[in-house]
Amino acid sequence: MTVSLHLTQRDRDILQALVQKVRLFGQRQIAEHWWNGELANARRRLKRLAEHELLASLSVPARSIPELESPLVSWRPGDSAPDFGAIAYRCQQRWRLRATRSCITWIATERGAQLFGGVGRGELKHPTQATHDLGVAAVWLRLHSIAPQWATAWRGEDLLAHTRRGEKLPDAFIVNQDEQVVWVIEFGGGYDAERVEEFHRDCVERTLPYQLW
């Protein structure tokens, strides 16, 4: 990276999120969240960061993400089990009219990860899962807006994969000051009832509260 690039706080927020919180952002997600919807200005700055090898753009097949206002279910140990069928129905209905199309996304490079101490590859291991990854990013962005302390305490699955060998790996964890998990976060995608129940049972066995979005 040359000395000609000055990283703004907005640059740093985006880069840190991409190496520590989520795998990718859609270009429109970035524009809406950090540029008040000004797509051209967002794209211009992102390309500048890419020129300095901090970010990389990828075109991936994905569905547009529905607006995520609040979790589909928020459960704590001691609560009764939710209605898995009803949750699955809501998961699947939100995709009914959303076709797969090409989507411009941005990810962190290895150089970006080196600067901010996280995970960056310059590529996606599973491009076919881009819709799910964009959904996870949408959840983080929502929390960043309404509960910034949760967004800060968010630990993405790639950062904590080494702690769950042989176990189911949720999309993210919310941790306390001692780095102990206090909430599990999962984006439900188009889960069916069986998948919802499997996720619920895993959290029950580990006595972990969760939010399923």
GROMACS elastic network, one bead per residue, 0.5 to 0.9 nm:
[ bonds ]
;  ai    aj funct       b0    kb
    1     4     6  0.83785   500
    1     5     6  0.77562   500
    1    51     6  0.88084   500
    1    52     6  0.52554   500
    1    53     6  0.70370   500
    1    54     6  0.82002   500
    1   111     6  0.86813   500
    2     5     6  0.64618   500
    2    52     6  0.71755   500
    3     6     6  0.74342   500
    5    48     6  0.84679   500
    5    49     6  0.82952   500
    5    52     6  0.77969   500
    7    10     6  0.79183   500
    7    11     6  0.56603   500
    7    12     6  0.65028   500
    7    49     6  0.88314   500
    8    11     6  0.50544   500
    8    12     6  0.63241   500
    8    13     6  0.86668   500
    9    13     6  0.61056   500
    9    14     6  0.86725   500
   10    13     6  0.50449   500
   10    14     6  0.62855   500
   10    15     6  0.86090   500
   10    34     6  0.72264   500
   11    14     6  0.53059   500
   11    15     6  0.61469   500
   11    16     6  0.84806   500
   11    45     6  0.85747   500
   11    46     6  0.86352   500
   11    49     6  0.81814   500
   12    15     6  0.51280   500
   12    16     6  0.58523   500
   12    17     6  0.83635   500
   12   116     6  0.85251   500
   13    16     6  0.52655   500
   13    17     6  0.61121   500
   13    18     6  0.86800   500
   14    17     6  0.52142   500
   14    18     6  0.62920   500
   14    19     6  0.88720   500
   14    30     6  0.80796   500
   14    34     6  0.85407   500
   15    18     6  0.51438   500
   15    19     6  0.63560   500
   15    20     6  0.85337   500
   15    54     6  0.77484   500
   15    55     6  0.77775   500
   15   107     6  0.86310   500
   15   108     6  0.67360   500
   15   112     6  0.67923   500
   15   113     6  0.81155   500
   15   116     6  0.74053   500
   16    19     6  0.53423   500
   16    20     6  0.58485   500
   16    21     6  0.74957   500
   16   108     6  0.89082   500
   16   112     6  0.84274   500
   16   113     6  0.81493   500
   16   115     6  0.88947   500
   16   116     6  0.58848   500
   16   117     6  0.82301   500
   16   118     6  0.78004   500
   17    20     6  0.53332   500
   17    22     6  0.62095   500
   17    23     6  0.85755   500
   17    24     6  0.88362   500
   17   140     6  0.89988   500
   18    21     6  0.58949   500
   18    22     6  0.52858   500
   18    23     6  0.58489   500
   18    24     6  0.61029   500
   18    25     6  0.76293   500
   18    55     6  0.89834   500
   18   106     6  0.84720   500
   18   107     6  0.62816   500
   18   108     6  0.56634   500
   18   112     6  0.87614   500
   18   113     6  0.83830   500
   18   118     6  0.82308   500
   18   119     6  0.78708   500
   18   120     6  0.76470   500
   19    22     6  0.69178   500
   19    23     6  0.72436   500
   19    24     6  0.89548   500
   19   107     6  0.82767   500
   19   108     6  0.61224   500
   19   109     6  0.85204   500
   19   112     6  0.73563   500
   19   113     6  0.54972   500
   19   114     6  0.89996   500
   19   116     6  0.68658   500
   19   117     6  0.71115   500
   19   120     6  0.56608   500
   19   159     6  0.89773   500
   20    23     6  0.83906   500
   20   113     6  0.84043   500
   20   116     6  0.79909   500
   20   117     6  0.74620   500
   20   119     6  0.64364   500
   20   120     6  0.88762   500
   20   154     6  0.85435   500
   20   155     6  0.69010   500
   20   156     6  0.64424   500
   20   158     6  0.83461   500
   20   159     6  0.69747   500
   21   118     6  0.85748   500
   21   137     6  0.82197   500
   21   140     6  0.77211   500
   21   151     6  0.82888   500
   21   152     6  0.87693   500
   21   154     6  0.64883   500
   21   155     6  0.58562   500
   21   157     6  0.82307   500
   21   158     6  0.85766   500
   21   159     6  0.82494   500
   21   172     6  0.81309   500
   22    25     6  0.76749   500
   22   107     6  0.89538   500
   22   133     6  0.75133   500
   22   134     6  0.86475   500
   22   136     6  0.70814   500
   22   137     6  0.57887   500
   22   140     6  0.77510   500
   22   155     6  0.86946   500
   22   156     6  0.59625   500
   22   157     6  0.82599   500
   22   158     6  0.83983   500
   22   171     6  0.89706   500
   22   172     6  0.87751   500
   23   106     6  0.88049   500
   23   107     6  0.64866   500
   23   108     6  0.79273   500
   23   119     6  0.82934   500
   23   120     6  0.81202   500
   23   124     6  0.80669   500
   23   133     6  0.65590   500
   23   134     6  0.83158   500
   23   136     6  0.86633   500
   23   137     6  0.76675   500
   23   156     6  0.83110   500
   23   158     6  0.82369   500
   24   105     6  0.64488   500
   24   106     6  0.55850   500
   24   108     6  0.76440   500
   24   124     6  0.87200   500
   24   130     6  0.82968   500
   24   133     6  0.67348   500
   24   134     6  0.67137   500
   24   137     6  0.68980   500
   25    28     6  0.81684   500
   25    29     6  0.62202   500
   25    30     6  0.64983   500
   25   104     6  0.87669   500
   25   105     6  0.55380   500
   25   106     6  0.54535   500
   25   107     6  0.68724   500
   25   133     6  0.81909   500
   25   134     6  0.62061   500
   25   137     6  0.61753   500
   25   138     6  0.82248   500
   26    29     6  0.50163   500
   26    30     6  0.64580   500
   26    31     6  0.87339   500
   26   103     6  0.70426   500
   26   104     6  0.59954   500
   26   106     6  0.63020   500
   26   134     6  0.66389   500
   26   137     6  0.84484   500
   27    30     6  0.52841   500
   27    31     6  0.63094   500
   27    32     6  0.87081   500
   27    39     6  0.78581   500
   27    42     6  0.79253   500
   27    43     6  0.73366   500
   27    46     6  0.87917   500
   27    57     6  0.87925   500
   27   103     6  0.80113   500
   27   104     6  0.57164   500
   27   105     6  0.52931   500
   27   106     6  0.65518   500
   28    32     6  0.59736   500
   28    33     6  0.84283   500
   28    37     6  0.74609   500
   28    38     6  0.89688   500
   28    39     6  0.67101   500
   28    42     6  0.86195   500
   28   104     6  0.82232   500
   28   105     6  0.84665   500
   29    32     6  0.52447   500
   29    33     6  0.60760   500
   29    34     6  0.83866   500
   29    37     6  0.85254   500
   29   105     6  0.89994   500
   29   134     6  0.87802   500
   29   137     6  0.85062   500
   29   138     6  0.75786   500
   29   141     6  0.83660   500
   30    33     6  0.52695   500
   30    34     6  0.57398   500
   30    35     6  0.72204   500
   30    37     6  0.82926   500
   30    39     6  0.84572   500
   30    42     6  0.71842   500
   30   106     6  0.88972   500
   31    34     6  0.55787   500
   31    36     6  0.63268   500
   31    38     6  0.57747   500
   31    39     6  0.51858   500
   31    40     6  0.83711   500
   31    41     6  0.79948   500
   31    42     6  0.53344   500
   31    43     6  0.77843   500
   32    35     6  0.57836   500
   32    38     6  0.71260   500
   32    39     6  0.77254   500
   32    42     6  0.89697   500
   33    36     6  0.61477   500
   33    37     6  0.72146   500
   33   141     6  0.73543   500
   33   145     6  0.85533   500
   34    37     6  0.77966   500
   34    38     6  0.88185   500
   34    42     6  0.79566   500
   35    38     6  0.53213   500
   35    39     6  0.73726   500
   35    41     6  0.73564   500
   35    42     6  0.62084   500
   36    39     6  0.84860   500
   37    40     6  0.89107   500
   37    42     6  0.83388   500
   38    41     6  0.56615   500
   38    42     6  0.62966   500
   38    43     6  0.87253   500
   39    42     6  0.50804   500
   39    43     6  0.59868   500
   39    44     6  0.85221   500
   40    43     6  0.51502   500
   40    44     6  0.61492   500
   40    45     6  0.87851   500
   41    44     6  0.51394   500
   41    45     6  0.64002   500
   41    46     6  0.86614   500
   42    45     6  0.53611   500
   42    46     6  0.61315   500
   42    47     6  0.86063   500
   43    46     6  0.50980   500
   43    47     6  0.60906   500
   43    48     6  0.85806   500
   44    47     6  0.53318   500
   44    48     6  0.64094   500
   44    49     6  0.89574   500
   45    49     6  0.63775   500
   45    50     6  0.86396   500
   46    49     6  0.50748   500
   46    50     6  0.61872   500
   46    51     6  0.86597   500
   46    55     6  0.73728   500
   46    56     6  0.86557   500
   46    57     6  0.86769   500
   46   106     6  0.82366   500
   47    51     6  0.61502   500
   47    52     6  0.87616   500
   47    55     6  0.80985   500
   47    56     6  0.83630   500
   47    57     6  0.83759   500
   48    51     6  0.50690   500
   48    52     6  0.66885   500
   48    53     6  0.89111   500
   48    55     6  0.89440   500
   49    52     6  0.52405   500
   49    53     6  0.65166   500
   49    54     6  0.55640   500
   49    55     6  0.58470   500
   49    56     6  0.83808   500
   50    54     6  0.55109   500
   50    56     6  0.55040   500
   50    57     6  0.76826   500
   50   109     6  0.88059   500
   51    54     6  0.76590   500
   51    55     6  0.80901   500
   51    56     6  0.87804   500
   52    55     6  0.78441   500
   53    56     6  0.71399   500
   53   108     6  0.87420   500
   53   109     6  0.66497   500
   53   110     6  0.84956   500
   53   111     6  0.66044   500
   53   112     6  0.73369   500
   54   107     6  0.88084   500
   54   108     6  0.61700   500
   54   109     6  0.54401   500
   54   110     6  0.76357   500
   54   111     6  0.57424   500
   54   113     6  0.80640   500
   54   115     6  0.88241   500
   55   106     6  0.65734   500
   55   107     6  0.56943   500
   55   109     6  0.53003   500
   55   110     6  0.88118   500
   55   111     6  0.84568   500
   55   112     6  0.67441   500
   55   122     6  0.75122   500
   56   105     6  0.84253   500
   56   106     6  0.56820   500
   56   107     6  0.54604   500
   56   108     6  0.62516   500
   56   109     6  0.63151   500
   56   122     6  0.60582   500
   56   123     6  0.80526   500
   57   104     6  0.67569   500
   57   105     6  0.56102   500
   57   107     6  0.64069   500
   57   108     6  0.88678   500
   57   122     6  0.85304   500
   57   123     6  0.89802   500
   58   103     6  0.80923   500
   58   104     6  0.57952   500
   58   105     6  0.52539   500
   58   106     6  0.62304   500
   58   107     6  0.76963   500
   58   123     6  0.78831   500
   58   124     6  0.86555   500
   59   102     6  0.61587   500
   59   103     6  0.53887   500
   59   105     6  0.61553   500
   59   106     6  0.87971   500
   60   101     6  0.80387   500
   60   102     6  0.54680   500
   60   103     6  0.53247   500
   60   104     6  0.65739   500
   60   105     6  0.71984   500
   60   127     6  0.64339   500
   60   128     6  0.77497   500
   60   130     6  0.67951   500
   60   131     6  0.89349   500
   61   100     6  0.60727   500
   61   101     6  0.52711   500
   61   103     6  0.60450   500
   61   104     6  0.89472   500
   61   127     6  0.76465   500
   61   128     6  0.69479   500
   61   129     6  0.88576   500
   61   130     6  0.70236   500
   61   131     6  0.77610   500
   62    65     6  0.87320   500
   62    99     6  0.80834   500
   62   101     6  0.55221   500
   62   102     6  0.62523   500
   62   103     6  0.61604   500
   62   127     6  0.89949   500
   62   128     6  0.77764   500
   62   129     6  0.80676   500
   62   130     6  0.58377   500
   62   132     6  0.85272   500
   62   134     6  0.83374   500
   63    95     6  0.80088   500
   63    98     6  0.58931   500
   63    99     6  0.57036   500
   63   101     6  0.61679   500
   63   102     6  0.83508   500
   63   103     6  0.81452   500
   63   130     6  0.85216   500
   63   131     6  0.57254   500
   63   134     6  0.89276   500
   64    95     6  0.86452   500
   64    98     6  0.63844   500
   64    99     6  0.76868   500
   64   100     6  0.76025   500
   64   101     6  0.81408   500
   64   103     6  0.84582   500
   64   131     6  0.75746   500
   64   134     6  0.85736   500
   64   135     6  0.89560   500
   65    68     6  0.82516   500
   65    94     6  0.88585   500
   65    95     6  0.83435   500
   65    98     6  0.83194   500
   65   131     6  0.74308   500
   65   132     6  0.89112   500
   65   134     6  0.70898   500
   65   135     6  0.61081   500
   65   138     6  0.76380   500
   66    94     6  0.66436   500
   66    95     6  0.77183   500
   66    98     6  0.87018   500
   66   135     6  0.83285   500
   66   138     6  0.89856   500
   67   138     6  0.82466   500
   68    71     6  0.76528   500
   68   135     6  0.87372   500
   68   138     6  0.71466   500
   68   139     6  0.68598   500
   68   142     6  0.71874   500
   68   213     6  0.74020   500
   69   139     6  0.87512   500
   69   142     6  0.72376   500
   69   213     6  0.89250   500
   70    73     6  0.85328   500
   70   139     6  0.87580   500
   70   142     6  0.84096   500
   70   213     6  0.68980   500
   71    74     6  0.63551   500
   71   139     6  0.89194   500
   71   187     6  0.88732   500
   71   211     6  0.59431   500
   71   212     6  0.55636   500
   72    87     6  0.67727   500
   72    90     6  0.79268   500
   72    91     6  0.83024   500
   72   188     6  0.85573   500
   72   211     6  0.75407   500
   72   212     6  0.57121   500
   72   213     6  0.50523   500
   73    82     6  0.75548   500
   73    87     6  0.76864   500
   73   210     6  0.81521   500
   73   211     6  0.58279   500
   73   212     6  0.54119   500
   73   213     6  0.70031   500
   74   209     6  0.76931   500
   74   210     6  0.58725   500
   74   212     6  0.65173   500
   74   213     6  0.86952   500
   75    78     6  0.86337   500
   75    79     6  0.64517   500
   75    80     6  0.83272   500
   75    81     6  0.80526   500
   75    82     6  0.79630   500
   75   200     6  0.87417   500
   75   208     6  0.88333   500
   75   209     6  0.55728   500
   75   210     6  0.54132   500
   75   211     6  0.64354   500
   75   212     6  0.85355   500
   76    79     6  0.56385   500
   76    80     6  0.87638   500
   76   183     6  0.88848   500
   76   204     6  0.87236   500
   76   207     6  0.82318   500
   76   208     6  0.70496   500
   76   210     6  0.66116   500
   76   211     6  0.89476   500
   77    80     6  0.83908   500
   77   203     6  0.86329   500
   77   204     6  0.67701   500
   77   207     6  0.59522   500
   77   208     6  0.67149   500
   77   209     6  0.60285   500
   79    82     6  0.85397   500
   81    84     6  0.81690   500
   81   200     6  0.80381   500
   82    85     6  0.88624   500
   82    86     6  0.84882   500
   82    87     6  0.79556   500
   82   197     6  0.89025   500
   82   200     6  0.86910   500
   83    86     6  0.54158   500
   83    87     6  0.63424   500
   83    88     6  0.87053   500
   83   193     6  0.87647   500
   84    87     6  0.52032   500
   84    88     6  0.60927   500
   84    89     6  0.85740   500
   84   192     6  0.83082   500
   84   193     6  0.51061   500
   84   194     6  0.76320   500
   84   195     6  0.88007   500
   84   196     6  0.60235   500
   84   197     6  0.60411   500
   84   200     6  0.89071   500
   85    88     6  0.51075   500
   85    89     6  0.61286   500
   85    90     6  0.87569   500
   85   192     6  0.75451   500
   85   194     6  0.84013   500
   85   196     6  0.83543   500
   85   197     6  0.89557   500
   86    89     6  0.50935   500
   86    90     6  0.64362   500
   86    91     6  0.87126   500
   86   193     6  0.79866   500
   87    90     6  0.52167   500
   87    91     6  0.62093   500
   87    92     6  0.87193   500
   87   188     6  0.89188   500
   87   191     6  0.85725   500
   87   192     6  0.83815   500
   87   193     6  0.73035   500
   87   196     6  0.75521   500
   88    92     6  0.61259   500
   88    93     6  0.84798   500
   88   188     6  0.82184   500
   88   190     6  0.72290   500
   88   191     6  0.56722   500
   88   193     6  0.50028   500
   88   194     6  0.85009   500
   88   195     6  0.83511   500
   88   196     6  0.67473   500
   89    92     6  0.52634   500
   89    93     6  0.59607   500
   89    94     6  0.87203   500
   89   190     6  0.85710   500
   89   191     6  0.84899   500
   89   192     6  0.74511   500
   89   193     6  0.79326   500
   90    93     6  0.52179   500
   90    94     6  0.64120   500
   90   190     6  0.84749   500
   91    94     6  0.59692   500
   91    95     6  0.75963   500
   91   188     6  0.62221   500
   91   189     6  0.60458   500
   91   191     6  0.60547   500
   91   192     6  0.77164   500
   91   213     6  0.84948   500
   92    95     6  0.57610   500
   92    96     6  0.68699   500
   92   188     6  0.89779   500
   92   189     6  0.74285   500
   92   191     6  0.66731   500
   92   192     6  0.73965   500
   93    96     6  0.52200   500
   93    97     6  0.84310   500
   93   190     6  0.80224   500
   94    97     6  0.76322   500
   94    98     6  0.79514   500
   94   189     6  0.88881   500
   94   190     6  0.80802   500
   95    98     6  0.51462   500
   95    99     6  0.79785   500
   95   189     6  0.84288   500
   95   190     6  0.71851   500
   96    99     6  0.81877   500
  100   103     6  0.89372   500
  100   131     6  0.87458   500
  105   130     6  0.89574   500
  105   134     6  0.87658   500
  107   120     6  0.73570   500
  107   121     6  0.80107   500
  107   122     6  0.64899   500
  107   123     6  0.74206   500
  107   124     6  0.82548   500
  108   111     6  0.79066   500
  108   112     6  0.56538   500
  108   113     6  0.65967   500
  108   119     6  0.77387   500
  108   121     6  0.67047   500
  108   122     6  0.60193   500
  108   123     6  0.85058   500
  109   112     6  0.50695   500
  109   113     6  0.63032   500
  109   114     6  0.86632   500
  109   119     6  0.84150   500
  109   121     6  0.52793   500
  109   123     6  0.79258   500
  110   113     6  0.50024   500
  110   114     6  0.61704   500
  110   115     6  0.87738   500
  110   119     6  0.74325   500
  110   121     6  0.53150   500
  110   122     6  0.64136   500
  111   114     6  0.50682   500
  111   115     6  0.64800   500
  111   116     6  0.88932   500
  111   120     6  0.76755   500
  111   121     6  0.89260   500
  112   115     6  0.52730   500
  112   116     6  0.64206   500
  112   117     6  0.83578   500
  112   118     6  0.84338   500
  112   119     6  0.86581   500
  112   120     6  0.67823   500
  113   116     6  0.51980   500
  113   117     6  0.53817   500
  113   119     6  0.54624   500
  113   121     6  0.82133   500
  114   117     6  0.54295   500
  114   118     6  0.70544   500
  114   119     6  0.83232   500
  114   120     6  0.81755   500
  115   118     6  0.83680   500
  116   119     6  0.88532   500
  118   158     6  0.89908   500
  118   159     6  0.72361   500
  119   158     6  0.71860   500
  119   159     6  0.71116   500
  120   123     6  0.81555   500
  121   124     6  0.72924   500
  121   125     6  0.87115   500
  123   127     6  0.86393   500
  124   127     6  0.55326   500
  124   130     6  0.84612   500
  126   129     6  0.56130   500
  126   130     6  0.73892   500
  127   130     6  0.53476   500
  127   131     6  0.88154   500
  128   131     6  0.75712   500
  128   132     6  0.88486   500
  129   132     6  0.54310   500
  129   133     6  0.63331   500
  129   134     6  0.87196   500
  130   134     6  0.59937   500
  130   135     6  0.84604   500
  131   134     6  0.51026   500
  131   135     6  0.61947   500
  131   136     6  0.87525   500
  131   189     6  0.81016   500
  132   136     6  0.63037   500
  132   137     6  0.86325   500
  132   187     6  0.72927   500
  132   188     6  0.83496   500
  132   189     6  0.60991   500
  133   136     6  0.50665   500
  133   137     6  0.62200   500
  133   138     6  0.86168   500
  133   171     6  0.88277   500
  133   187     6  0.87460   500
  134   138     6  0.61401   500
  134   139     6  0.87306   500
  135   139     6  0.63935   500
  135   140     6  0.87954   500
  135   187     6  0.63595   500
  135   188     6  0.85665   500
  135   189     6  0.72275   500
  135   213     6  0.88366   500
  136   139     6  0.51369   500
  136   140     6  0.64257   500
  136   141     6  0.87159   500
  136   171     6  0.69938   500
  136   172     6  0.84266   500
  136   185     6  0.88587   500
  136   186     6  0.75166   500
  136   187     6  0.56820   500
  136   213     6  0.87521   500
  137   140     6  0.51025   500
  137   141     6  0.61470   500
  137   142     6  0.85809   500
  138   141     6  0.50330   500
  138   142     6  0.61118   500
  138   143     6  0.86587   500
  139   142     6  0.50965   500
  139   143     6  0.63018   500
  139   144     6  0.85393   500
  139   185     6  0.87712   500
  139   186     6  0.88398   500
  139   187     6  0.74141   500
  139   213     6  0.73062   500
  140   143     6  0.51337   500
  140   144     6  0.59975   500
  140   145     6  0.86503   500
  140   150     6  0.86978   500
  140   151     6  0.61632   500
  140   154     6  0.79890   500
  141   145     6  0.63174   500
  141   146     6  0.88211   500
  141   151     6  0.78368   500
  142   145     6  0.52003   500
  142   146     6  0.62985   500
  142   147     6  0.79348   500
  142   151     6  0.86674   500
  143   146     6  0.51376   500
  143   148     6  0.59950   500
  143   149     6  0.82800   500
  143   150     6  0.64006   500
  143   151     6  0.55273   500
  144   147     6  0.57345   500
  144   149     6  0.77637   500
  144   150     6  0.73249   500
  144   152     6  0.78444   500
  145   148     6  0.61975   500
  145   151     6  0.85427   500
  146   150     6  0.89589   500
  147   150     6  0.54730   500
  147   151     6  0.66459   500
  147   152     6  0.89585   500
  148   152     6  0.61560   500
  148   153     6  0.85479   500
  149   152     6  0.51167   500
  149   153     6  0.62078   500
  149   154     6  0.86287   500
  150   154     6  0.59795   500
  150   174     6  0.65575   500
  150   175     6  0.84478   500
  151   154     6  0.51079   500
  151   155     6  0.86538   500
  151   174     6  0.81525   500
  152   155     6  0.83246   500
  152   174     6  0.86040   500
  153   173     6  0.80163   500
  153   174     6  0.52730   500
  153   175     6  0.54051   500
  153   176     6  0.68604   500
  153   177     6  0.83527   500
  153   179     6  0.85597   500
  154   172     6  0.65118   500
  154   173     6  0.56984   500
  154   175     6  0.66672   500
  154   185     6  0.88418   500
  155   158     6  0.83595   500
  155   159     6  0.65877   500
  155   160     6  0.70867   500
  155   171     6  0.88490   500
  155   172     6  0.55479   500
  155   173     6  0.51727   500
  155   174     6  0.62350   500
  155   175     6  0.72890   500
  156   159     6  0.55809   500
  156   160     6  0.67553   500
  156   161     6  0.87058   500
  156   170     6  0.87374   500
  156   171     6  0.63956   500
  156   173     6  0.66223   500
  156   174     6  0.89486   500
  157   160     6  0.52279   500
  157   161     6  0.56447   500
  157   169     6  0.66891   500
  157   170     6  0.65108   500
  157   171     6  0.52445   500
  157   172     6  0.51525   500
  157   173     6  0.74904   500
  158   161     6  0.52583   500
  158   162     6  0.82229   500
  158   171     6  0.86360   500
  158   172     6  0.87152   500
  159   162     6  0.75809   500
  159   163     6  0.89179   500
  160   163     6  0.54741   500
  160   164     6  0.71867   500
  160   169     6  0.85381   500
  160   172     6  0.84798   500
  160   173     6  0.85127   500
  161   164     6  0.55556   500
  161   165     6  0.70565   500
  161   169     6  0.68982   500
  162   165     6  0.60895   500
  163   167     6  0.89031   500
  164   167     6  0.51164   500
  164   168     6  0.69807   500
  164   169     6  0.64357   500
  165   168     6  0.82138   500
  165   169     6  0.86041   500
  166   169     6  0.89433   500
  167   202     6  0.88314   500
  168   199     6  0.82601   500
  168   202     6  0.73759   500
  169   172     6  0.81873   500
  170   173     6  0.73682   500
  170   184     6  0.67700   500
  170   185     6  0.65663   500
  170   186     6  0.58029   500
  170   187     6  0.87345   500
  170   199     6  0.82912   500
  171   184     6  0.78924   500
  171   185     6  0.59861   500
  171   186     6  0.50838   500
  171   187     6  0.69253   500
  172   183     6  0.86596   500
  172   184     6  0.61334   500
  172   185     6  0.50264   500
  172   186     6  0.66324   500
  173   181     6  0.61421   500
  173   182     6  0.74979   500
  173   183     6  0.58372   500
  173   185     6  0.58076   500
  173   186     6  0.87936   500
  173   210     6  0.89647   500
  174   179     6  0.85901   500
  174   180     6  0.82822   500
  174   181     6  0.57774   500
  174   182     6  0.57522   500
  174   184     6  0.62524   500
  174   185     6  0.73919   500
  175   178     6  0.74870   500
  175   179     6  0.50185   500
  175   180     6  0.51138   500
  175   182     6  0.53559   500
  175   183     6  0.69867   500
  175   184     6  0.89730   500
  176   179     6  0.51591   500
  176   180     6  0.54925   500
  176   181     6  0.65970   500
  176   182     6  0.64904   500
  177   180     6  0.74026   500
  178   181     6  0.88099   500
  179   182     6  0.88590   500
  181   184     6  0.73923   500
  181   208     6  0.78370   500
  182   208     6  0.69132   500
  182   209     6  0.69410   500
  182   210     6  0.86195   500
  183   208     6  0.63391   500
  183   209     6  0.51376   500
  183   210     6  0.52417   500
  183   211     6  0.73738   500
  184   203     6  0.79291   500
  184   208     6  0.67762   500
  184   209     6  0.62300   500
  184   211     6  0.63086   500
  184   212     6  0.83915   500
  185   209     6  0.89731   500
  185   210     6  0.58083   500
  185   211     6  0.51295   500
  185   212     6  0.61517   500
  185   213     6  0.77109   500
  186   189     6  0.89487   500
  186   199     6  0.86384   500
  186   210     6  0.76921   500
  186   211     6  0.63994   500
  186   213     6  0.62030   500
  187   211     6  0.85049   500
  187   212     6  0.58148   500
  188   191     6  0.55884   500
  188   195     6  0.88618   500
  188   196     6  0.76300   500
  188   212     6  0.60801   500
  188   213     6  0.56467   500
  189   213     6  0.81479   500
  191   194     6  0.78764   500
  191   195     6  0.56598   500
  191   196     6  0.62437   500
  192   195     6  0.54001   500
  192   196     6  0.63711   500
  192   197     6  0.87622   500
  193   196     6  0.51185   500
  193   197     6  0.61375   500
  193   198     6  0.86242   500
  194   197     6  0.51110   500
  194   198     6  0.61493   500
  194   199     6  0.86937   500
  195   198     6  0.50939   500
  195   199     6  0.63060   500
  195   200     6  0.86392   500
  196   199     6  0.52546   500
  196   200     6  0.62313   500
  196   201     6  0.87262   500
  196   212     6  0.87314   500
  197   201     6  0.60573   500
  197   202     6  0.85445   500
  198   201     6  0.51952   500
  198   202     6  0.61968   500
  198   203     6  0.87669   500
  199   202     6  0.52424   500
  199   203     6  0.64847   500
  199   204     6  0.87473   500
  200   203     6  0.52965   500
  200   204     6  0.61942   500
  200   205     6  0.87352   500
  200   210     6  0.82440   500
  201   205     6  0.61008   500
  201   206     6  0.86218   500
  202   205     6  0.52401   500
  202   206     6  0.64374   500
  202   207     6  0.85887   500
  202   208     6  0.86330   500
  203   206     6  0.51103   500
  203   207     6  0.58364   500
  203   208     6  0.50480   500
  203   209     6  0.67957   500
  203   210     6  0.71739   500
  204   208     6  0.63618   500
  204   209     6  0.79680   500
  205   208     6  0.79054   500
  206   209     6  0.89998   500
